[in-house]
Structures are given as C-alpha cells and as structure tokens.
Amino acid sequence: MELLDSLTVDHHGDPKRVALYRGDLARIPPDESVDLLVVSAFANDYEPTPTSLIGALHASGVSVAALADDMAADLRQEFGCWLSKELPAAPESGFRRILCFEPALRGRPEEVVGDIFRCLMPILEGGFPART
C-alpha cells in the first residue's frame, strides 16, 4: 500500500486522520489495519473474478461467499448491506470484518451509496467497536 496523502482533523481535542492509499485492499499491512473493509457486489453474487476485490480477497484466503453464509448482521432489505463476523486472521488480514454493499437490491448505486453510512448506525449502536 502506498500512502498518497493524509489529513489530520481535530475532533474535540482528539486528532483523527484520514488517509488516501493506493494499492491492494486485499493485502492491507497489519500496521495499517482497519476494523471494517467495505466491498461491493451484485446481489448474492460473490464470484471471485480475477479483476475484482472479491477475487483478490479470495486469492488471499478470504472467501466473501463463505462470510455471506454466516453473517453477523443482514441489513440488505433496509440498507443493501450485510456485515461479516470477525475474521479469524484479523488483524493479520488487514481488516477485522467486511461490510458488503449490494446496491442493486435497492436502486442504482449512485442513488443508494449513502446506505453504506446509514447501515453503520445500527451496527455501531449494536456494540461493534469500529474506529477505522
């Protein structure tokens, strides 16, 4: 992963950092690991194609299809998203969970992309400690 730029924002005396990286999201280094990796998919289609993030995850040992079979939270009807259970290899995998966005269930992607953020509210309120 290559850091292209970053911005630090003061949030009530607690600095927060937003960073822009270029690289393979399936291979996030452990020192840059995140709580949640957002991926997108066609409805119920987790085929690991060679040029997709789902394909890159599969090649690195993470099956989105297997995660979909045993979700932590299914919010597809309300927000077009589902949350995986915690990955056993976290944080070595670079992320703890996957949030899969399936926009075609609710509309065109550009119309429903805000559902990703709306989906986070019940997840965070349910006790998932996402900070990154």
PyMOL CGO cylinders between C-alpha atoms (Angstrom):
from pymol import cmd
from pymol.cgo import CYLINDER

trace = [
    CYLINDER, 0.00, 0.00, 0.00, 1.29, 3.44, -0.91, 0.3, 1, 1, 1, 1, 1, 1,
    CYLINDER, 1.29, 3.44, -0.91, 0.22, 6.44, 1.16, 0.3, 1, 1, 1, 1, 1, 1,
    CYLINDER, 0.22, 6.44, 1.16, -0.65, 9.22, -1.27, 0.3, 1, 1, 1, 1, 1, 1,
    CYLINDER, -0.65, 9.22, -1.27, -1.82, 11.87, 1.18, 0.3, 1, 1, 1, 1, 1, 1,
    CYLINDER, -1.82, 11.87, 1.18, -3.33, 12.31, 4.62, 0.3, 1, 1, 1, 1, 1, 1,
    CYLINDER, -3.33, 12.31, 4.62, -5.27, 14.88, 6.55, 0.3, 1, 1, 1, 1, 1, 1,
    CYLINDER, -5.27, 14.88, 6.55, -5.49, 15.25, 10.32, 0.3, 1, 1, 1, 1, 1, 1,
    CYLINDER, -5.49, 15.25, 10.32, -8.66, 16.76, 11.73, 0.3, 1, 1, 1, 1, 1, 1,
    CYLINDER, -8.66, 16.76, 11.73, -9.10, 17.93, 15.31, 0.3, 1, 1, 1, 1, 1, 1,
    CYLINDER, -9.10, 17.93, 15.31, -12.20, 16.29, 16.78, 0.3, 1, 1, 1, 1, 1, 1,
    CYLINDER, -12.20, 16.29, 16.78, -12.79, 17.87, 20.20, 0.3, 1, 1, 1, 1, 1, 1,
    CYLINDER, -12.79, 17.87, 20.20, -9.12, 17.64, 21.10, 0.3, 1, 1, 1, 1, 1, 1,
    CYLINDER, -9.12, 17.64, 21.10, -8.81, 14.10, 19.73, 0.3, 1, 1, 1, 1, 1, 1,
    CYLINDER, -8.81, 14.10, 19.73, -6.97, 14.20, 16.39, 0.3, 1, 1, 1, 1, 1, 1,
    CYLINDER, -6.97, 14.20, 16.39, -8.43, 11.98, 13.64, 0.3, 1, 1, 1, 1, 1, 1,
    CYLINDER, -8.43, 11.98, 13.64, -6.56, 11.02, 10.49, 0.3, 1, 1, 1, 1, 1, 1,
    CYLINDER, -6.56, 11.02, 10.49, -8.00, 10.44, 7.04, 0.3, 1, 1, 1, 1, 1, 1,
    CYLINDER, -8.00, 10.44, 7.04, -5.56, 8.79, 4.64, 0.3, 1, 1, 1, 1, 1, 1,
    CYLINDER, -5.56, 8.79, 4.64, -5.64, 8.12, 0.91, 0.3, 1, 1, 1, 1, 1, 1,
    CYLINDER, -5.64, 8.12, 0.91, -3.81, 4.98, -0.20, 0.3, 1, 1, 1, 1, 1, 1,
    CYLINDER, -3.81, 4.98, -0.20, -3.18, 3.24, -3.49, 0.3, 1, 1, 1, 1, 1, 1,
    CYLINDER, -3.18, 3.24, -3.49, -2.73, -0.50, -3.50, 0.3, 1, 1, 1, 1, 1, 1,
    CYLINDER, -2.73, -0.50, -3.50, -4.27, -3.90, -2.98, 0.3, 1, 1, 1, 1, 1, 1,
    CYLINDER, -4.27, -3.90, -2.98, -7.06, -3.72, -0.40, 0.3, 1, 1, 1, 1, 1, 1,
    CYLINDER, -7.06, -3.72, -0.40, -6.85, -7.49, 0.00, 0.3, 1, 1, 1, 1, 1, 1,
    CYLINDER, -6.85, -7.49, 0.00, -3.34, -7.03, 1.42, 0.3, 1, 1, 1, 1, 1, 1,
    CYLINDER, -3.34, -7.03, 1.42, -3.57, -4.17, 3.90, 0.3, 1, 1, 1, 1, 1, 1,
    CYLINDER, -3.57, -4.17, 3.90, -0.42, -4.24, 6.05, 0.3, 1, 1, 1, 1, 1, 1,
    CYLINDER, -0.42, -4.24, 6.05, -1.07, -5.12, 9.73, 0.3, 1, 1, 1, 1, 1, 1,
    CYLINDER, -1.07, -5.12, 9.73, 0.33, -1.75, 10.86, 0.3, 1, 1, 1, 1, 1, 1,
    CYLINDER, 0.33, -1.75, 10.86, -2.35, -0.02, 8.72, 0.3, 1, 1, 1, 1, 1, 1,
    CYLINDER, -2.35, -0.02, 8.72, -5.15, -2.48, 9.58, 0.3, 1, 1, 1, 1, 1, 1,
    CYLINDER, -5.15, -2.48, 9.58, -8.76, -1.29, 9.75, 0.3, 1, 1, 1, 1, 1, 1,
    CYLINDER, -8.76, -1.29, 9.75, -11.83, -2.51, 11.59, 0.3, 1, 1, 1, 1, 1, 1,
    CYLINDER, -11.83, -2.51, 11.59, -14.05, -2.64, 8.52, 0.3, 1, 1, 1, 1, 1, 1,
    CYLINDER, -14.05, -2.64, 8.52, -13.41, -3.17, 4.81, 0.3, 1, 1, 1, 1, 1, 1,
    CYLINDER, -13.41, -3.17, 4.81, -16.29, -2.15, 2.53, 0.3, 1, 1, 1, 1, 1, 1,
    CYLINDER, -16.29, -2.15, 2.53, -16.74, -4.21, -0.65, 0.3, 1, 1, 1, 1, 1, 1,
    CYLINDER, -16.74, -4.21, -0.65, -19.50, -4.10, -3.24, 0.3, 1, 1, 1, 1, 1, 1,
    CYLINDER, -19.50, -4.10, -3.24, -21.17, -6.97, -5.01, 0.3, 1, 1, 1, 1, 1, 1,
    CYLINDER, -21.17, -6.97, -5.01, -24.08, -7.79, -7.24, 0.3, 1, 1, 1, 1, 1, 1,
    CYLINDER, -24.08, -7.79, -7.24, -26.99, -9.20, -5.23, 0.3, 1, 1, 1, 1, 1, 1,
    CYLINDER, -26.99, -9.20, -5.23, -25.98, -12.58, -3.78, 0.3, 1, 1, 1, 1, 1, 1,
    CYLINDER, -25.98, -12.58, -3.78, -23.07, -12.85, -6.24, 0.3, 1, 1, 1, 1, 1, 1,
    CYLINDER, -23.07, -12.85, -6.24, -19.70, -13.33, -4.57, 0.3, 1, 1, 1, 1, 1, 1,
    CYLINDER, -19.70, -13.33, -4.57, -17.94, -14.97, -7.51, 0.3, 1, 1, 1, 1, 1, 1,
    CYLINDER, -17.94, -14.97, -7.51, -14.20, -14.31, -7.14, 0.3, 1, 1, 1, 1, 1, 1,
    CYLINDER, -14.20, -14.31, -7.14, -13.48, -12.87, -10.57, 0.3, 1, 1, 1, 1, 1, 1,
    CYLINDER, -13.48, -12.87, -10.57, -9.81, -12.14, -11.37, 0.3, 1, 1, 1, 1, 1, 1,
    CYLINDER, -9.81, -12.14, -11.37, -10.22, -8.34, -11.64, 0.3, 1, 1, 1, 1, 1, 1,
    CYLINDER, -10.22, -8.34, -11.64, -12.46, -7.74, -8.60, 0.3, 1, 1, 1, 1, 1, 1,
    CYLINDER, -12.46, -7.74, -8.60, -11.75, -7.02, -4.95, 0.3, 1, 1, 1, 1, 1, 1,
    CYLINDER, -11.75, -7.02, -4.95, -13.76, -10.15, -4.09, 0.3, 1, 1, 1, 1, 1, 1,
    CYLINDER, -13.76, -10.15, -4.09, -11.38, -12.09, -6.37, 0.3, 1, 1, 1, 1, 1, 1,
    CYLINDER, -11.38, -12.09, -6.37, -8.32, -10.54, -4.72, 0.3, 1, 1, 1, 1, 1, 1,
    CYLINDER, -8.32, -10.54, -4.72, -9.72, -11.36, -1.28, 0.3, 1, 1, 1, 1, 1, 1,
    CYLINDER, -9.72, -11.36, -1.28, -10.35, -14.95, -2.38, 0.3, 1, 1, 1, 1, 1, 1,
    CYLINDER, -10.35, -14.95, -2.38, -6.78, -15.23, -3.66, 0.3, 1, 1, 1, 1, 1, 1,
    CYLINDER, -6.78, -15.23, -3.66, -5.53, -14.05, -0.26, 0.3, 1, 1, 1, 1, 1, 1,
    CYLINDER, -5.53, -14.05, -0.26, -7.65, -16.66, 1.57, 0.3, 1, 1, 1, 1, 1, 1,
    CYLINDER, -7.65, -16.66, 1.57, -10.80, -14.67, 2.41, 0.3, 1, 1, 1, 1, 1, 1,
    CYLINDER, -10.80, -14.67, 2.41, -13.99, -16.06, 0.87, 0.3, 1, 1, 1, 1, 1, 1,
    CYLINDER, -13.99, -16.06, 0.87, -16.75, -13.46, 0.75, 0.3, 1, 1, 1, 1, 1, 1,
    CYLINDER, -16.75, -13.46, 0.75, -19.19, -16.23, -0.23, 0.3, 1, 1, 1, 1, 1, 1,
    CYLINDER, -19.19, -16.23, -0.23, -18.34, -18.16, 2.94, 0.3, 1, 1, 1, 1, 1, 1,
    CYLINDER, -18.34, -18.16, 2.94, -18.70, -15.00, 5.04, 0.3, 1, 1, 1, 1, 1, 1,
    CYLINDER, -18.70, -15.00, 5.04, -22.11, -14.38, 3.44, 0.3, 1, 1, 1, 1, 1, 1,
    CYLINDER, -22.11, -14.38, 3.44, -23.25, -17.85, 4.53, 0.3, 1, 1, 1, 1, 1, 1,
    CYLINDER, -23.25, -17.85, 4.53, -22.68, -16.92, 8.19, 0.3, 1, 1, 1, 1, 1, 1,
    CYLINDER, -22.68, -16.92, 8.19, -23.26, -13.14, 8.56, 0.3, 1, 1, 1, 1, 1, 1,
    CYLINDER, -23.26, -13.14, 8.56, -23.14, -11.19, 11.79, 0.3, 1, 1, 1, 1, 1, 1,
    CYLINDER, -23.14, -11.19, 11.79, -25.90, -8.85, 10.55, 0.3, 1, 1, 1, 1, 1, 1,
    CYLINDER, -25.90, -8.85, 10.55, -28.08, -8.89, 7.45, 0.3, 1, 1, 1, 1, 1, 1,
    CYLINDER, -28.08, -8.89, 7.45, -29.31, -5.38, 6.66, 0.3, 1, 1, 1, 1, 1, 1,
    CYLINDER, -29.31, -5.38, 6.66, -29.83, -5.88, 2.93, 0.3, 1, 1, 1, 1, 1, 1,
    CYLINDER, -29.83, -5.88, 2.93, -33.57, -5.16, 3.00, 0.3, 1, 1, 1, 1, 1, 1,
    CYLINDER, -33.57, -5.16, 3.00, -33.10, -1.89, 4.89, 0.3, 1, 1, 1, 1, 1, 1,
    CYLINDER, -33.10, -1.89, 4.89, -29.73, -0.67, 3.59, 0.3, 1, 1, 1, 1, 1, 1,
    CYLINDER, -29.73, -0.67, 3.59, -28.47, -3.08, 0.91, 0.3, 1, 1, 1, 1, 1, 1,
    CYLINDER, -28.47, -3.08, 0.91, -25.59, -4.17, 3.20, 0.3, 1, 1, 1, 1, 1, 1,
    CYLINDER, -25.59, -4.17, 3.20, -24.51, -7.05, 5.38, 0.3, 1, 1, 1, 1, 1, 1,
    CYLINDER, -24.51, -7.05, 5.38, -21.77, -7.36, 7.98, 0.3, 1, 1, 1, 1, 1, 1,
    CYLINDER, -21.77, -7.36, 7.98, -19.47, -10.36, 8.33, 0.3, 1, 1, 1, 1, 1, 1,
    CYLINDER, -19.47, -10.36, 8.33, -18.48, -11.93, 11.59, 0.3, 1, 1, 1, 1, 1, 1,
    CYLINDER, -18.48, -11.93, 11.59, -14.96, -11.13, 12.75, 0.3, 1, 1, 1, 1, 1, 1,
    CYLINDER, -14.96, -11.13, 12.75, -12.31, -12.78, 10.59, 0.3, 1, 1, 1, 1, 1, 1,
    CYLINDER, -12.31, -12.78, 10.59, -10.19, -15.30, 12.48, 0.3, 1, 1, 1, 1, 1, 1,
    CYLINDER, -10.19, -15.30, 12.48, -6.98, -13.92, 10.91, 0.3, 1, 1, 1, 1, 1, 1,
    CYLINDER, -6.98, -13.92, 10.91, -7.64, -10.30, 11.97, 0.3, 1, 1, 1, 1, 1, 1,
    CYLINDER, -7.64, -10.30, 11.97, -5.61, -8.08, 12.17, 0.3, 1, 1, 1, 1, 1, 1,
    CYLINDER, -5.61, -8.08, 12.17, -3.06, -10.02, 10.07, 0.3, 1, 1, 1, 1, 1, 1,
    CYLINDER, -3.06, -10.02, 10.07, -5.56, -9.89, 7.18, 0.3, 1, 1, 1, 1, 1, 1,
    CYLINDER, -5.56, -9.89, 7.18, -5.51, -6.08, 7.40, 0.3, 1, 1, 1, 1, 1, 1,
    CYLINDER, -5.51, -6.08, 7.40, -9.17, -5.84, 8.46, 0.3, 1, 1, 1, 1, 1, 1,
    CYLINDER, -9.17, -5.84, 8.46, -11.43, -7.34, 11.12, 0.3, 1, 1, 1, 1, 1, 1,
    CYLINDER, -11.43, -7.34, 11.12, -14.74, -7.55, 9.23, 0.3, 1, 1, 1, 1, 1, 1,
    CYLINDER, -14.74, -7.55, 9.23, -16.27, -6.96, 5.82, 0.3, 1, 1, 1, 1, 1, 1,
    CYLINDER, -16.27, -6.96, 5.82, -19.27, -4.78, 5.10, 0.3, 1, 1, 1, 1, 1, 1,
    CYLINDER, -19.27, -4.78, 5.10, -20.69, -5.94, 1.78, 0.3, 1, 1, 1, 1, 1, 1,
    CYLINDER, -20.69, -5.94, 1.78, -22.74, -3.38, -0.16, 0.3, 1, 1, 1, 1, 1, 1,
    CYLINDER, -22.74, -3.38, -0.16, -25.22, -4.84, -2.65, 0.3, 1, 1, 1, 1, 1, 1,
    CYLINDER, -25.22, -4.84, -2.65, -26.78, -1.71, -4.14, 0.3, 1, 1, 1, 1, 1, 1,
    CYLINDER, -26.78, -1.71, -4.14, -28.88, -3.33, -6.88, 0.3, 1, 1, 1, 1, 1, 1,
    CYLINDER, -28.88, -3.33, -6.88, -31.25, -4.60, -4.18, 0.3, 1, 1, 1, 1, 1, 1,
    CYLINDER, -31.25, -4.60, -4.18, -32.45, -1.04, -3.56, 0.3, 1, 1, 1, 1, 1, 1,
    CYLINDER, -32.45, -1.04, -3.56, -31.65, 1.05, -6.65, 0.3, 1, 1, 1, 1, 1, 1,
    CYLINDER, -31.65, 1.05, -6.65, -28.85, 2.35, -8.81, 0.3, 1, 1, 1, 1, 1, 1,
    CYLINDER, -28.85, 2.35, -8.81, -25.51, 2.55, -6.95, 0.3, 1, 1, 1, 1, 1, 1,
    CYLINDER, -25.51, 2.55, -6.95, -25.21, 6.32, -7.26, 0.3, 1, 1, 1, 1, 1, 1,
    CYLINDER, -25.21, 6.32, -7.26, -28.70, 6.68, -5.73, 0.3, 1, 1, 1, 1, 1, 1,
    CYLINDER, -28.70, 6.68, -5.73, -28.13, 4.43, -2.72, 0.3, 1, 1, 1, 1, 1, 1,
    CYLINDER, -28.13, 4.43, -2.72, -24.42, 4.79, -1.84, 0.3, 1, 1, 1, 1, 1, 1,
    CYLINDER, -24.42, 4.79, -1.84, -25.48, 6.72, 1.28, 0.3, 1, 1, 1, 1, 1, 1,
    CYLINDER, -25.48, 6.72, 1.28, -26.98, 3.44, 2.54, 0.3, 1, 1, 1, 1, 1, 1,
    CYLINDER, -26.98, 3.44, 2.54, -23.45, 2.34, 3.45, 0.3, 1, 1, 1, 1, 1, 1,
    CYLINDER, -23.45, 2.34, 3.45, -23.28, 5.10, 6.05, 0.3, 1, 1, 1, 1, 1, 1,
    CYLINDER, -23.28, 5.10, 6.05, -26.89, 4.56, 7.18, 0.3, 1, 1, 1, 1, 1, 1,
    CYLINDER, -26.89, 4.56, 7.18, -26.09, 0.88, 7.68, 0.3, 1, 1, 1, 1, 1, 1,
    CYLINDER, -26.09, 0.88, 7.68, -23.29, 1.76, 10.09, 0.3, 1, 1, 1, 1, 1, 1,
    CYLINDER, -23.29, 1.76, 10.09, -25.65, 3.33, 12.63, 0.3, 1, 1, 1, 1, 1, 1,
    CYLINDER, -25.65, 3.33, 12.63, -27.38, 0.11, 13.80, 0.3, 1, 1, 1, 1, 1, 1,
    CYLINDER, -27.38, 0.11, 13.80, -24.08, -1.77, 13.60, 0.3, 1, 1, 1, 1, 1, 1,
    CYLINDER, -24.08, -1.77, 13.60, -22.23, 0.75, 15.76, 0.3, 1, 1, 1, 1, 1, 1,
    CYLINDER, -22.23, 0.75, 15.76, -25.14, 1.10, 18.16, 0.3, 1, 1, 1, 1, 1, 1,
    CYLINDER, -25.14, 1.10, 18.16, -25.18, -2.71, 18.45, 0.3, 1, 1, 1, 1, 1, 1,
    CYLINDER, -25.18, -2.71, 18.45, -21.76, -2.70, 20.07, 0.3, 1, 1, 1, 1, 1, 1,
    CYLINDER, -21.76, -2.70, 20.07, -19.38, -3.19, 17.13, 0.3, 1, 1, 1, 1, 1, 1,
    CYLINDER, -19.38, -3.19, 17.13, -16.36, -1.08, 18.09, 0.3, 1, 1, 1, 1, 1, 1,
    CYLINDER, -16.36, -1.08, 18.09, -15.41, 0.34, 14.68, 0.3, 1, 1, 1, 1, 1, 1,
    CYLINDER, -15.41, 0.34, 14.68, -12.87, 3.13, 14.76, 0.3, 1, 1, 1, 1, 1, 1,
    CYLINDER, -12.87, 3.13, 14.76, -11.12, 2.58, 11.41, 0.3, 1, 1, 1, 1, 1, 1,
]
cmd.load_cgo(trace, "trace")
